[in-house]
């Protein structure tokens, strides 16, 4: 009924030739972890000392320590993740102000409104709305941000940590990112630089389908029913003709 399922996510952090950086890429506040005597991991962005202490007390630290030793979370956008992002019509963007007060904002659009510019950057046009500018204000004080993407049809969710910034007055960039034919008034662009990302299990995700996918499936079903009914009528007609006595 819905979009064809994507392959399992690969989050390997093995070395590979980095993709060419977008001209809009800026240095992130987050440093990519590197092997050293004081080993750090990409997951340290979420697994703070307090988090690890709780994991230890509740019995999950060993399994997460193995995950860290086996490569931890990915720090670049893989082809699988890029393909997933390209199908999304909805995203939640979390920010926090200078006092640490969190805020989550929903953003949506046609599939493709979220654009992968390179292996570290995601961008989207921010459309005019209620003009509260809470997210923009938060990012002016604190660039740390978080994207949460969920695909209800396939019960998949992705968590992306990083930094974000707002770009105003760049007509060329806005035109490049604006979905063709979408009826919304662009106001600015949000550029999100990826620091680390992880995928969640499908547990407790309710399965839901996009209205457009349901409508398409119903239309395809109705076409098939019409074709089968036509075949039945034709077969009945043949049977009736064969049963008529010769004049």
Residue pairs with C-beta under 8 A, 6 or more apart in sequence:
1 153
1 209
1 213
1 214
1 216
1 217
2 153
2 154
2 209
2 210
2 213
3 87
3 153
3 154
3 213
5 154
6 80
6 83
6 84
6 87
6 154
6 156
7 80
8 80
9 78
9 80
9 81
9 84
9 158
9 199
10 78
10 80
11 71
11 73
11 74
11 78
11 197
11 198
11 199
12 71
12 74
12 78
13 42
13 71
13 72
13 73
13 74
13 75
14 71
18 76
18 119
19 76
19 118
19 119
20 118
21 118
21 120
21 121
22 117
22 118
22 121
24 117
24 121
24 123
24 167
24 173
24 191
25 117
25 118
25 120
25 121
25 193
26 165
26 191
26 193
28 120
28 162
28 163
28 193
28 195
29 143
29 144
29 163
30 45
30 161
30 162
30 163
30 195
30 196
32 42
32 75
32 195
33 40
33 41
33 42
33 44
33 72
33 75
34 40
41 47
41 68
41 72
41 73
42 72
42 73
42 74
42 75
42 195
42 196
43 64
43 67
43 68
43 72
43 73
43 196
43 198
45 161
45 195
45 196
46 161
46 196
46 198
47 55
47 64
52 61
52 64
55 61
55 64
72 196
73 196
73 197
73 198
74 81
74 196
74 197
74 198
75 194
75 195
75 196
75 197
76 119
76 120
76 194
77 85
77 116
77 118
77 119
77 120
77 122
77 194
77 197
81 158
81 197
82 116
84 149
84 151
84 156
84 158
85 114
85 116
85 122
85 149
86 111
86 112
86 114
86 116
87 111
87 151
88 111
88 113
88 114
88 149
88 151
89 108
89 109
89 110
89 111
89 113
89 210
90 106
90 107
90 108
90 149
90 150
91 106
91 107
91 108
91 114
91 124
91 147
91 148
91 149
92 104
92 105
92 106
92 107
92 147
92 148
92 149
93 104
93 105
93 106
93 107
93 135
93 145
93 146
93 147
93 164
93 190
93 192
94 102
94 103
94 104
94 105
94 145
94 146
94 147
94 148
95 102
95 103
95 105
95 134
95 135
95 138
95 139
95 142
95 144
95 145
95 146
95 164
96 102
96 103
96 138
96 142
96 144
97 103
97 137
97 138
97 141
97 142
98 141
98 142
103 134
103 135
103 138
104 148
105 134
105 135
107 113
107 124
107 126
107 190
109 124
109 125
109 127
109 179
109 182
109 184
110 179
110 182
112 179
113 124
113 125
113 179
113 182
114 122
114 123
114 124
115 122
115 123
115 124
115 177
116 122
117 123
117 191
120 193
120 194
121 191
121 192
121 193
121 194
122 147
122 160
122 191
122 192
122 194
123 173
123 177
123 189
123 190
123 191
123 192
124 177
124 189
124 190
125 174
125 177
125 178
125 179
125 184
125 186
125 188
125 189
126 166
126 186
126 187
126 188
126 189
126 190
127 184
127 185
127 186
127 187
128 184
128 185
128 186
128 187
135 190
136 166
136 188
139 145
139 164
139 165
139 166
140 166
143 163
143 164
143 165
144 162
144 163
145 162
145 163
145 164
145 192
146 159
146 160
146 161
146 162
147 158
147 159
147 160
147 162
147 192
148 157
148 158
148 159
148 160
149 157
149 158
149 160
150 156
150 157
150 158
150 205
151 157
152 205
152 206
152 207
152 208
152 209
153 207
153 208
153 209
153 210
153 213
155 202
155 205
155 207
156 199
156 200
156 202
156 205
157 199
157 200
157 202
157 205
158 197
158 198
158 199
158 200
159 197
159 198
159 199
159 200
160 192
160 194
160 196
160 197
161 194
161 195
161 196
161 197
162 192
162 193
162 194
162 195
162 196
163 192
163 193
163 195
164 190
164 191
164 192
164 193
165 190
165 191
166 188
166 189
166 190
166 191
167 173
167 188
167 189
167 190
167 191
168 187
168 188
168 189
170 189
173 189
174 186
174 188
174 189
177 189
178 186
